[in-house]
Amino acid sequence: MSTTRRLHIGMSLAPTWLSGDAWRRADSRAEEIYGSDFALDIARRSEAAHLDFVFRPDVSCLAIEAMESGSGFASLDPTVLLAALTRETSRIGLVSTVSTTFFPPYLVARQLQSLHWLSKGRVGWNIVTALQGHENFGLEAMPSAEERYARAAEFTRVVHELWASFPNEALLLDRENGRYADPAQVHPIDHDGEYLKVRGPLNLPAFGARIPLVQAGASDSGRDFAASVADIVFAPTPDKAAATELRRDLSRRAERHGRSPGDIRLLPGLSLYLAPTREEARELFMQTHARVDKARKFAAIEQMIGLDLSAWPSDRRIRAADLPLPQLRPGTSRTHVDLLRRLLERESLLPEELLMRPEVLSAAHWQVIGTVDDAVGQIADWAAAGAMDGFIAAPGGSFGSLRLFLDEVVPRLAEAGLFRDRYRGSTFAEHLAEA
Ligand SMILES: Cc1cc2nc3c(=O)[nH]c(=O)nc-3n(C[C@H](O)[C@H](O)[C@H](O)COP(=O)(O)O)c2cc1C
């Protein structure tokens, strides 16, 4: 029996089990991703396993060059999709992704608060500053990372002020005295800042329960922003050392912002290729990535770290000395750039080997390719080492990985005392507050 605190677990609603070539499997249900039934099925299964939340990442542009072999990030609007789940689920948290770079804060505050009412307090907001899509919103170029984070901080403050501008208590519904609401408790916010100008108040009362915040992006400024506001940091940590370092650093930064380290939880992405045997799991992984578009991956590596592998001899190992000097390139995530450099500084890999590593293949997330026992063992190991506070599951390769995770891995974690065996609260904030 472990003495570790219980983990918090989210399930990605991005159909990660359709990535690579997995969508081509006969049982992939690829036809269903632009409706709500598929997401609802996953949300219901996740709720039956008592997960903290389902999570929908999102971008506001289409990667046409990737569409020949995959979805190119085409997807339903995440907040609209989650609205369809509110009446069909009752306990699980619903985390939507909304960028602070493109949308007006009044609209965002209203949409998320609406979803919060519809779900009776189960909403979370994944705050992203985004990496691409400026051309769809009338911007000449993507603002720099520093500017995006400065705007994100102001944006988040404004959204909170808007949520507070019409507090739940202002809604009286006092039939006897004929008082619908108390206008004295409703107030404009009169925000006039560096990036935003919003008068308020919001034309919707607050539901009451807090809306927890998730933030993704773990560069220096990303960590600092997260430590100032986030309940959850969703971060790529391909190995235990990276996770342990990030978790310690976030705790230190939280304290500097006057918060308790326990207020901020590190939930790495966890990519899971699961099968009854290790050989089958490996086979599933290899099949999924059999058609990796090398030219596109090499171009992405060059864009991130400036290393041109297009004519690199296949038997020549890449050494730390081969890495060009660090240089910030627009449109890249510093988090992912740092992780890729860190990998190549620590290990000397052949180009083929590099292409199969999570830093290149799957957004640098922690990866388990193996059996249910392997997954339970690794999760328990990371938990015991204090490397994380939970994770966001991203099953890969087939729907079978998702089923094995929810039907077998999660119950085993609950048996080991690492995860809840039932819901105790009904709002997302209450799930996160459970120790
Ligand atoms: C794990 C992870 C997940 C992300 N998910 C999204 C997403 O769903 N949508 C989006 O527009 N940006 C996403 N981003 C991009 C971040 O919002 C941010 O723009 C980017 O990481 C640059 O910040 P950084 O320099 O701190 O890494 C994600 C970043 C990370 C690290």
The ligand as an SDF file (V2000), in Angstrom:
LIG
                    3D

 31 33  0  0  0  0  0  0  0  0999 V2000
    1.9080   19.9070  -23.8000 C   0  0  0  0  0  0  0  0  0  0  0  0
    1.5210   21.0740  -24.6520 C   0  0  0  0  0  0  0  0  0  0  0  0
    0.2280   21.1230  -25.1950 C   0  0  0  0  0  0  0  0  0  0  0  0
   -0.1800   22.2070  -25.9620 C   0  0  0  0  0  0  0  0  0  0  0  0
   -1.4390   22.2200  -26.4830 N   0  0  0  0  0  0  0  0  0  0  0  0
   -1.8230   23.2490  -27.2540 C   0  0  0  0  0  0  0  0  0  0  0  0
   -3.1310   23.2590  -27.8260 C   0  0  0  0  0  0  0  0  0  0  0  0
   -3.9620   22.3620  -27.6370 O   0  0  0  0  0  0  0  0  0  0  0  0
   -3.4580   24.3100  -28.6100 N   0  0  0  0  0  0  0  0  0  0  0  0
   -2.5960   25.3460  -28.8630 C   0  0  0  0  0  0  0  0  0  0  0  0
   -2.9770   26.2630  -29.5730 O   0  0  0  0  0  0  0  0  0  0  0  0
   -1.3530   25.3620  -28.3190 N   0  0  0  0  0  0  0  0  0  0  0  0
   -0.9560   24.3340  -27.5390 C   0  0  0  0  0  0  0  0  0  0  0  0
    0.3150   24.3440  -26.9980 N   0  0  0  0  0  0  0  0  0  0  0  0
    1.2070   25.4910  -27.2710 C   0  0  0  0  0  0  0  0  0  0  0  0
    1.3020   26.4140  -26.0760 C   0  0  0  0  0  0  0  0  0  0  0  0
    0.0810   27.0600  -25.8230 O   0  0  0  0  0  0  0  0  0  0  0  0
    2.3750   27.4730  -26.2750 C   0  0  0  0  0  0  0  0  0  0  0  0
    1.9910   28.3570  -27.2980 O   0  0  0  0  0  0  0  0  0  0  0  0
    3.6850   26.9150  -26.6940 C   0  0  0  0  0  0  0  0  0  0  0  0
    4.0160   25.7990  -25.9270 O   0  0  0  0  0  0  0  0  0  0  0  0
    4.7740   27.9800  -26.5680 C   0  0  0  0  0  0  0  0  0  0  0  0
    5.0490   28.2140  -25.2440 O   0  0  0  0  0  0  0  0  0  0  0  0
    6.4250   27.7320  -24.6260 P   0  0  0  0  0  0  0  0  0  0  0  0
    7.4360   28.6020  -25.2980 O   0  0  0  0  0  0  0  0  0  0  0  0
    6.2170   28.0240  -23.1560 O   0  0  0  0  0  0  0  0  0  0  0  0
    6.5630   26.2800  -24.9190 O   0  0  0  0  0  0  0  0  0  0  0  0
    0.7230   23.2740  -26.2080 C   0  0  0  0  0  0  0  0  0  0  0  0
    2.0090   23.2410  -25.6440 C   0  0  0  0  0  0  0  0  0  0  0  0
    2.4080   22.1760  -24.8800 C   0  0  0  0  0  0  0  0  0  0  0  0
    3.7890   22.1980  -24.2870 C   0  0  0  0  0  0  0  0  0  0  0  0
  1  2  1  0
  2  3  1  0
  2 30  2  0
  3  4  2  0
  4  5  1  0
  4 28  1  0
  5  6  2  0
  6  7  1  0
  6 13  1  0
  7  8  2  0
  7  9  1  0
  9 10  1  0
 10 11  2  0
 10 12  1  0
 12 13  2  0
 13 14  1  0
 14 15  1  0
 14 28  1  0
 15 16  1  0
 16 17  1  0
 16 18  1  0
 18 19  1  0
 18 20  1  0
 20 21  1  0
 20 22  1  0
 22 23  1  0
 23 24  1  0
 24 25  2  0
 24 26  1  0
 24 27  1  0
 28 29  2  0
 29 30  1  0
 30 31  1  0
M  END
$$$$
